[in-house]
Amino acid sequence: MDSKVIRAGINSAVIVLLSGTALGTFGGWGAVYDLAPNLLGIVILASVFSILLCYVFSYWFADFLPGTSVLKGALFGILVWIAFLILGGISTFFKDAVYAGNNGQILFLALINHLIWGATLGIFLESKA
């Protein structure tokens, strides 16, 4: 296990939980977080998924995406957001969390949250271990 990837995943999870709380939405992740019985469960779920996605990013996407590590992370965040849009379109489990309300405000705020998560992921992966 790469400890730098694990630290980046956990740190990015903390940032995305704070930004999602401030923005008032977690997008598609809200459906996953609703499965947790308490706040500690949400933090654990966010950390596990962020670490897994950090591995995916660092080993499969970081070399192919253009730009600096921050831009690469932000682009990866957009790809994850698009994946949730697709999941929300085909899965009833994610639909209410992804497409909450009839306006685009929640979708836009979820995009911002994914950009924040991805950019911070890039920052933490680039920083010294």
C-alpha positions in Angstrom: 0.0 0.0 0.0 1.3 3.4 -0.9 1.0 5.6 2.2 1.1 8.8 0.2 -2.0 7.7 -1.7 -3.8 6.8 1.5 -2.9 10.1 3.2 -4.1 12.0 0.1 -7.3 10.0 0.0 -8.1 10.7 3.7 -7.1 14.4 3.5 -9.2 14.8 0.4 -12.2 13.1 2.1 -12.0 15.5 5.0 -11.9 18.5 2.6 -14.8 17.2 0.5 -16.9 16.6 3.7 -16.3 20.1 4.8 -17.0 21.6 1.3 -20.1 19.4 0.8 -21.4 20.6 4.2 -20.8 24.2 3.3 -22.4 23.8 -0.2 -25.3 21.8 1.2 -24.9 18.8 -1.1 -22.7 15.8 -1.6 -24.3 15.0 -4.9 -24.4 11.3 -5.6 -22.3 10.6 -2.6 -25.3 11.6 -0.4 -27.0 8.3 -1.2 -23.9 6.4 0.0 -23.5 8.5 3.1 -27.1 8.0 4.0 -26.2 4.3 4.6 -24.0 5.3 7.5 -25.5 5.2 11.0 -23.7 8.3 12.3 -21.1 10.9 11.5 -18.2 8.6 12.2 -19.6 6.2 9.6 -19.9 9.0 7.0 -16.2 9.9 7.6 -15.2 6.3 7.3 -17.2 5.8 4.1 -15.9 9.1 2.6 -12.3 8.1 3.5 -12.5 4.6 2.0 -14.1 5.7 -1.2 -11.7 8.7 -1.5 -8.7 6.3 -1.0 -10.0 3.9 -3.6 -10.6 6.7 -6.1 -7.1 8.1 -5.3 -5.6 4.8 -6.3 -7.6 4.8 -9.5 -6.5 8.4 -10.2 -2.8 7.9 -9.4 -2.3 4.7 -11.2 -4.6 5.0 -14.2 -5.5 8.6 -14.9 -2.7 10.9 -13.6 -0.4 10.1 -16.6 -3.1 10.6 -19.2 -4.8 13.8 -18.1 -3.2 17.1 -19.2 -1.9 19.9 -17.0 -0.5 20.3 -13.5 -1.4 17.9 -10.7 -4.1 20.3 -9.5 -5.7 20.4 -13.0 -5.4 16.7 -13.4 -7.1 16.1 -10.1 -9.9 18.6 -11.0 -10.4 16.9 -14.3 -10.6 13.5 -12.5 -13.2 15.1 -10.2 -15.3 16.1 -13.2 -15.0 12.5 -14.5 -16.3 11.2 -11.2 -19.1 13.7 -11.3 -20.1 12.6 -14.8 -20.0 8.9 -13.6 -22.5 9.9 -10.9 -24.7 11.6 -13.5 -24.8 8.4 -15.5 -25.4 6.3 -12.3 -28.2 8.6 -11.4 -29.8 8.1 -14.8 -29.7 4.3 -14.6 -30.0 3.6 -10.9 -32.9 4.5 -8.6 -30.5 4.3 -5.6 -28.5 7.3 -6.9 -31.3 9.2 -8.7 -32.7 11.2 -5.8 -29.3 12.2 -4.6 -27.9 13.1 -8.0 -31.0 14.8 -9.4 -32.4 16.4 -6.3 -34.9 19.1 -7.1 -35.9 20.3 -10.5 -33.2 23.0 -11.0 -29.6 22.7 -11.9 -28.4 24.3 -8.7 -27.7 20.9 -6.9 -26.0 19.6 -10.0 -23.8 22.7 -10.2 -22.9 22.6 -6.5 -22.1 18.9 -6.8 -19.8 19.7 -9.7 -18.1 22.4 -7.5 -17.7 19.8 -4.7 -16.1 17.3 -7.1 -13.8 20.0 -8.4 -12.7 20.8 -4.9 -12.2 17.1 -4.1 -10.2 16.4 -7.2 -8.0 19.5 -7.0 -7.2 18.8 -3.4 -6.5 15.2 -4.3 -4.0 16.5 -6.9 -2.4 18.9 -4.3 -2.0 16.2 -1.7 -0.6 13.7 -4.2 1.9 16.2 -5.4 3.1 17.3 -2.0 6.1 15.7 -0.3 5.3 12.5 1.7 
